[in-house]
Amino acid sequence: MNERRYERYAINDTENEKAKIVVIIEGTPVHVVNFSLGGLYVFSEKYFPEGAMVNLSIEFAQKDQINLFCRGLRASEVRNGPTLTVSFD
């Protein structure tokens, strides 16, 4: 059984674009698939190894920003490109 600690929330690209939220990992903008209180699941153009500590920035309408130091939990390659599950809890 695959039980999660936190509920996941999907990201709506249209709403994300309206809010002008940009998520960046190690200087590379990523596409957030879903998020929870414990982390994010993202598509990226760059591969990040599992277990790597990464800098993550969340920019809001280029006005405010949250900076986090996170651990990459699971990395994989899918048809859309590299994916990464990032933990910040």
C-alpha positions, 0 to 999 in steps of 0.5 A: 500500500502506498500511503502518503503523509500529506495530501497532494494538490494538483497544479492548474497551469492556467491559474499558475500563469495568472498568479505568475508563480515560478518555481526554480531548482538550482537555477533551472525553472521547473514545471510543478505537477503537484505539491503537498505540505512535504514537497513537490513533484516536478518536471525539469529540463535538467536531471537532479540525482536522488539524494542531492540537496538542492536550492529551490525558489518559489517566486510570486509575480516577481515580487516575493520569493521563498527560498528553501534548501531541499532534498531530492527524494526520487528522480526518474526519466519519463516521456516528458523528461526528467522528474524529481520529487523534492522534500522540504519537511 
